[in-house]
Amino acid sequence: PRTTRQHLAASLPVFRVLALVLFCVALARPLRTDVRSTDVTEGVDILALLDRSSSMLHEDMERGRTRLDVAREVLGEFARRRMTDRVDAADSVGLIAFAGYPDLVCPITLDAEAFADFLATVEHAQPRSDEDGTAIGAALAKAVTLLEESEAESRVAVLLTDGENTIDDVTPEEAGALAEAKGIVVHTIFVGSGSMSRFGTLPTDTSDLERIAERTGGEFWRARDRDDLEQVYAAIEALEKTPRER
């Protein structure tokens, strides 16, 4: 008669297969799918409005650099700081460029690289062309429409220009009232030393920019050079901090 060991030896392949199956089951063990994690960010949705009219070609903010060159670089640095989750402070930033009409260049996003790529494509309008002009009111109205859809606790527009509104489809006053009604804070920045003409530099009326900022709870700044502009964006960065869970 066969011994017990001989009987078991014949079953060894079966046990090996069973062991392999059990090992696979162990690797594929059930996992909890209802685990939630929460962190807190500064959570501000920011829409930057950048003037690209032909007057932004003047080189009075930094030697050899146009106003638009300086504004693009400083805005890009500001956006990257806000979007790269430094000390858990990631915010979403979008971009509207405007001359005679506003154009959404980059939707509100957390992608810092995408924002930088879109920002680099912004070029000045050709002087005396159909697209030239300074549509401050229309640009702000478009920003309000976009920010109105945001669910962020804090929604902010930062409008940078070197001139006065020249397109009256939507006036700055109307756009400011719309922003106020929707609870959107608007910071306004006037860059450069003023309007350029063959008679020299002429003062620019900044009252529209001042009123927009005042009625929406924002601030108005002047930036005559790069250092000024960097300080302005640093001030905005310090102002706009609203904790939000995600």
Buried (B, 14 or more C-beta within 10 A) or exposed (E): EEEEEEEEEEEEEEEEEEEEEEEEEEEEEEEEEEEEEEEEBBBBBBBBBBBBBBBBBBBBBBEEBBBBBBBBBBBBBBBBBBBEBEEEBBBBBBBBBBBBBBBBBBBBBBBBEEBBEBBEEBEBBEEEEEBBBBBBBBBBBBBBEBBBEBEBEBBBBBBBBBBBBEBEEBBBBBBBBBBBEEEBBBBBBBBBBBBBEEEEEEEBEBEBBBBBBBBBBBBBBBBBBBEBBBEBBBEBBEEBEBEBEE
